[in-house]
Amino acid sequence: MTVSLLYFSVVLSIFLFAGATTFKLAIENSNAVRWNHAFILSLYALAIFSAIWFLFPDRNDTVNLVHILIGKGIVTITNDEKGPNTIAQGISYCMTSVLPTIYIGGIFLMGMRFVISIFKIIRLVICSKKQTVNGISIRVHNYHAFVPCSFGHIILIPDNLAGDELGMVVEHEYAHARKHHWIGQLMAEVVIILSWYNPASYILRNSLRDVQEYEADNAVITAGYPPMQYQMLLIRTAVGKRFDLLANNLNNSSLNKRIKMMRITKTRLVGLVARTFAVIPALAMAFVISSMVPLNAMSSTEPSVIQQAESPRPTHDNNLAHKSAAPIESMPSFPGGESAFYQCISELLEYPEDVKVDKEQRVVVGFKIGVDGDMSDFYFVKKSNNSSFNAAAMDALKKIQVKWIPATKDGKPVAASFVIPINFKLK
């Protein structure tokens, strides 16, 4: 579960980085606030969907006739019975233990930060009193250090504001509530928790806050309040304390950028569309990079065969592709040859009767061939998303009782790791 979450986070981060870079370079400086807002939310949605898609690449449904195809096997030689070399062991330990542990620790810390922010808002709501301004329900509190803010449909205002200033602040925060900006903020914070190590997560979150503030500023100007008076209000509230998470507030982004955005001319639609097309090559590159991220490398317990396990492809011949980590005199061999090994597997492999698929399912299983020729230490290099296929492949290999002729090096038997892909495919 932890490894899958880490893999999801890595792919999510790749797409967020591509999207944030495109937004900052090509789109951010336009004054089409709604367009920019929609662009950022679309980036979030696309990144999340893509990460889920890469996490579950094999989604299958119905059908009957199945042809069991065994692909090329791969052998890697270890130095002794203890398993792979020290360097590979260290890499595997980092990939399967250290990195997931650090990642979960970061999620915990960011989650605690998120919870503390929620408690701050709840405390402020409890200590406030209901009031109505211009027909809009607000909550007034006496914590003057906090700037006006809103979360959901709750608008929190300090009691030291009055007159037009109060009206402008309420209009600003009501725009946040009316446009449901809190949903985007909540999504951005959840993404930050999941990819806390990725700077693009914070950049995109801050950009989302900026465009939401621009939208709320436009609402105040559209309501008829003098722009200069409103800008002075922003300057006066710039020193107030604000919530770092969740709540939209009057001082949630760069004051200089907000005042500048009120004055610049809107970008034409043609120019916006042309700039938006810049995201296509960026996302295409993100897709290519994500497809190269090795999920198996994060989850395998046998690092010595990870790299080789990804290289074979299903084939109709029954030849073994041998690769060794060190010079040897002879590879391990099955009595009767390779065809006998495949025949043995085919006879023992039972297709699960309760499962029907219309796409190829691949299970890659590894095991050790000891110096005595026994098969042991079975493990999955790659699992199918259907547990029945995994169990069928593993059970078939464990049923083999034949002793192998072990590999030899310097005239002595050595242990070897063997990887065999087993594919369940329509005939």
Disulfide bonds with the S-S distance in Angstrom:
none
